[in-house]
């Protein structure tokens, strides 16, 4: 009886080890499929969008975005909502920033990519504001087609100017 119990334990352990080894190799294969090479072209397009925005070159900014751009600002701040089209973004978002958050500035910390998705982690400052943000872009055929801001809208709301 003792040998039978020991044999069952040994077989069970062998099965568990085999399953663990299989799962490790399967996980390694899945990780190998991740996009580990940065999408340099899309990253440069996103950097150019920030540069043109920061310098006030809205015509240059427009050239980097699709006509049907979907620009989403989450939360309950003055610029929140889904804005469709470049002109809507300029009117309903960009034109609101200077009077709503005087001294507004973004300073990038890191830029990541996964395929055509670009993620920008930045410091966000303005008069009375010092926080961080994450912006997500989708780039297709050399143009930004989607943007979503994951901003600290609680801090932004607290200092909004009328």
N, C-alpha and C positions, 0 to 999 in steps of 0.2 A: 504494500500500500504506500509506504514511504517513497519508494522508487517511482511509482506512478504519479504521485503528487509532485515530486521533483521534476519528472519529465514534463508534466503539464506546465509547470512554472517555467521551465527552460524553453518550451515551445512558445509559450505566451510572450516571454521576453524576446525571443527571436522575431516573432511577428511584429511586436511593438517597435523594435529597432529597425526592421525592414521598412515599416510604414514611416518612421521618422526620416530615414535616409531618403525614401521616395519623395516625401514632402519637401525636404531640403532641396533636392534637385529640381523639383517642380517650381518651387519658389525662386530658385536661382534663375531658371529659364524665364519666368515671368518678369523678374527684375531686369533681365537682359533685354527685354522688349521695350523698356522705358526709353523715352527720347532723352538721352544723356548729352547729345550734342546740341549746343545752343543754336537757335535759329537766328543767326547773326543778321540776316537781311531784315527780318521782322523787328528785331531789337533796334536796329538803326532807324527804321521807320518810326517806331514809338519814341525814340530819343528825339528825332526831328520834330515830332508833334509837340513834345514838351518844350523844345527850344523855340519853336515858332509861337506857341502859346505864351511863353514867358517873355518874349520880346515884343509881343503885341502884333506879330505878323500874321493876321488872320487869313489873308489870302494864301500865304504859304501853308498855314494850318489846314485850310480847306483842301488843298491839293493832295494831302496825305490821307484823306477820308473819303469813303464812298458817299454818293448822294443820299442813300437811304440809311445813313449811319444811325445806329440805335445806341443812345447815350443814356445810361441809367445812373442816377444818383439816389442811393437808398436813404431812408430815414425821413425826418420831418423838418428839414431845414428849407430855406427859401428856394434853393435850387433843386430840391428833391423831385423825382419823377422820372418818367421815361420820355426822353426828348428824341424825336425822329427828324433826321436831317441836319446838315451842318449849320444852316441859318438859325434853326430853332435852338441849337446848342449855344451859339454865339449870343443870341437875344436873351434866352431864358437862364443861361448858366454864366457864361463868361462876363456878360455885361453887368451881372449882379454882384460879382465877386469883389471889386474894389470898394464899393460902398457898404457891402454887408460885412466883409472881413478886411478892414484896412491893413495894409502891410502883408497881405497874403503871399506866402512863398512855399514852394516845394523843393526839398533837397533829397535827391535819391540816395538810398543806402545800398540797394541791390536790385538787379533786374534778372528775372528768370524767364525761361521759355520751356514750353512743352508743345512741340509741334508749332501750330500757328497761334497758340495762346501765349501771351506775354504778360508777366506779372511784375509790377513795379512797387517795391517797398520803399516808402519815403518818409522823411520827417516833414510835418506840415506845421508851419508857423504863421502867425498873424499877430496883430496887437492883442495881447491877452490870451493867445493860443500857442501851445507848444505840445504837439501830439504826433502820432504816427498814422500812416494810412497805407492801404494796399489798393492798387488799381489793376484791373484786368482788361486786357485788350485782345480782340480777335482780329488777325490780319489775314486777308484773303487777296491773292493776286496783287500784292504790293500796296493794298489800301487797308486802312483800319475800317472795319465794318461794325464793330461793337466795342463799347467801353462800359465798364461797371466800376463805380467807386465804392470801396468798402471803407468809408471815412468814419472818424470818431464824431458822429453827428451830435452826440450829447454835448461834447465840449464845444463844437461849432455853434450849436443852438444857443448855448449859454452866453456867448459873446456877440451874437448877431447884432448888427446895427440896423436901424430902420431906414 
